[in-house]
C-alpha cells in the first residue's frame, strides 16, 4: 500500500477503522458485508496501481525519445556551426546578399575644339517593392507630391504590378527630390544611381546630336550613330542589404563597368551657333515652314555645322513631337532647282564642245516640249556659259544639256553623289533619286539641267559642291575630324571626277553670281571672294507642283581664291519678303560665312572690298 497515493491511503485507513468499530457492534452478517466491500476496493486499487505503473513506463519512454531527438539536434547544430558552417553562411547570404548592376558612364561628345556637346551626370531614380510599399499608404500623397506624379500612378502600381519585386516610380529625379525622398524614409521605397544626358548647347545642336532615352541608349543623331562606342559595358557587384532592402555595404565587385568612349566630332560649336542663329532668324523673318544649313570643309568633307528649323530642346522633351526632331538636312528630299546648273555646265565643258565663252541663244526666253514650257524670268538673248550661270537661265542650261550626250551628263551627276547617299553614316539619311539616262526623254534632259526631275538632300548637294572647290575630287562626308595621315593621303586618279581646269572655270562662274548683275549679290562677304549659286524650286506635292510653295536655296564656296568652306542653305516655303533663293537664302549664307571665315582665321583674299 505504500506505493499508493497518501490521500488514498489515509482514506482507506479511516474507512477500515470505521468498519472495524462498526463490526464490533454489529451482528455477524454485517461483518460479511464489510469483507466483500474491502475486497472490491482492493481490486480497484490494484487496477489503478497497474495503470499508474503503465503511465510511468510510457513517461520514461517518452523522456528517452525526446532526449534522443535533442541529442540529434545538438549534434546537427554542432556540425553546422563547426564542421559545415558554410551552409549557414550561404543561407544568410541568400537573404541579405544581392547582385546589382553597376551603370557604365556614357562617353562625352566633344566638338573639334574640345568643347563638350553632350555629357552624362549621375542622378537617382526611385523604385519600389510593391508588397513593402503597400504598408506606407498614409504617405503615398507626400511621395507623389515630391516626385510630381499623380496618385493614380501609385495606385496603378499596386493594382497591376503587385507581384513584382522591382517597379520604377520615377526615373532621373533632381538632387532636391532625392533628399526629400530620403527624408521620408518609407518602407519599400529605394533609390538607384543612374546617369542622365545633358546637352550644354540645347537646341543649337539638337538635330545633329540627337538624344538618348531614359535607359541611356541613343535614339537619334550622333547619339545613335556612335551608341555602341559611347554606351560602354555595365558592371556587377554584390551588396549586403538590411531587412528593408536598403544597401548597407558593398561585398564584392564581380565585374567593373567599362565606361563609354569619349568621341570628338568634326563640328565646330562656334559655326554651329552662327548657322543656328541666322537660320532661325531667316525662317521667322520670312514666315517659312522650315529650313536647314550645312557647312563642310572643302578638302576633307568634314561636317563643321548642321542645323535645322524648327528645332527642339533635347534637355526637355516633355512636349516633343516626332516631326520636331527630324534632321531636314539629311532626311528631306527636294528638287534642287538652279543649284544643279553648275554641274550641267561642268559636264558640257568636259566634253570639249564648250568653253566658258561659248555662246548660246536663249531667245525668246522660253522653249516648248509638247505641253511643257521652259522659260526664263527675262529674255536674255545670247549668253555665254558664264553668263548663263550668272543670270541662271533655264533655257540656256536646257539647250546645252540637249547638245551633250545624256550618258555623260548622267555619269557626272551620279559620280557627284546624286541619286545615291552621301554615306555619312548619319542615322536615317535617305538616298537621292536620279533616273537612268536610258529612260530620259528630251523634256527630262532639259529639266534635269536646271534641277528638276531629280531629288537630293541638302547634305548631298553641299558635298557635290566640294568637288568644285577641291580640284574636281569628291571627298567623303565625315562627322569626325580626319587624322593628318588621312588628310595627306595621295589622291587616286580615279577619285577625280572633274578636271582641275574645269573645276576652276566653274568656280570663276560662281563668283559672277554674287557680283553686280548676278542673282546672289546678297551673299557677298566683305574682304573675301565668294561664289555660289541661287536656286528657286517649286515644291512638289506628289501630285504635281503647288503654286506659290517654293524652296529657296543658295550653295556657296569661300574663299574663291583658295576654297576652304562649302555652305548650303535651304528655306522651305517662305511666305513673306520674297521667295527667290537670292532674296531669302543668299543673305543667310553671307552672314554665316562672314563669321565663319573670321572665326577660322582664314585670311581675306579681297582687300579692295574692305
Secondary structure, 3 states (H helix, E strand, C coil): CCCCCHHHHHHHHHHHHHHHHHHHHCCHHHHHHHHHHHHHHHHHHHHHHHHHHHHHHHHHHHHHHHHHHHHHHHHHHHHHHHHCHHHHHHHHHHHHEEEEEECCCCCCEECCCCCEEEEEEEEEEEEECHHHHHHHHHHHHHHHHHHCCCHHHHHHHHHHCCCCCCEEEEEEECHHHHHHHHHHCCCCEEEEEEEEEECCCHHHCHHHHCCECCCCCECCHHHHHCHHHHHCECEEEEEEECCCCCEEEEEEEEECCECCCCEEECCCHHHHHHHHHHHHHHHHHCCCCEEEEEEEECCCCEEEEEEEECCCCCCCCCCCCHHHHCCHHHHCCECCHHHHHHHHHHHHHHHCCCCCCCEEECCCCEEEECCEEEECCCCCCEEEHHHHHHHCCHHHHHHHHCCCCHHHHHHHHHHCCCCCCCCCCCCCCCCCEECCHHHCCHHHHHHHHCCCCEEECHHHHHHHHHHHHCCCECCCCECECCCHHHHCCCCCHHHECCCHHHHHHHHHHHHHHCCCCCCCHHHCECCECEEEEEEEEEEECCCCEEEEEEEEEEEEEECCCCCCEEEEEEEECCCCCCCCHHHHCHHHHHHHHHHHHHHCCCCCCCHHHC
